[in-house]
Amino acid sequence: MNNFDVYAAGGYKRATVKQFTVNADSNGQIAIAFTQGAADNPFISGIEVYAN
């Protein structure tokens, strides 16, 4: 996801949910990295992980 603007996607004080399918590495870990985007600094309010 590049230059995602949560305010543009959901609006003021509105939740935005994004779903991704990923695979863990050989140690069972999922790496999540954030870099500064065009709109503002990245932030996250929650992560939910489901195992298949």
Sequence and secondary structure as in RCSB ss.txt:
>XXXX:A:sequence
MNNFDVYAAGGYKRATVKQFTVNADSNGQIAIAFTQGAADNPFISGIEVYAN
>XXXX:A:secstr
  S  HHHHH TT            TTS         SSS    S       
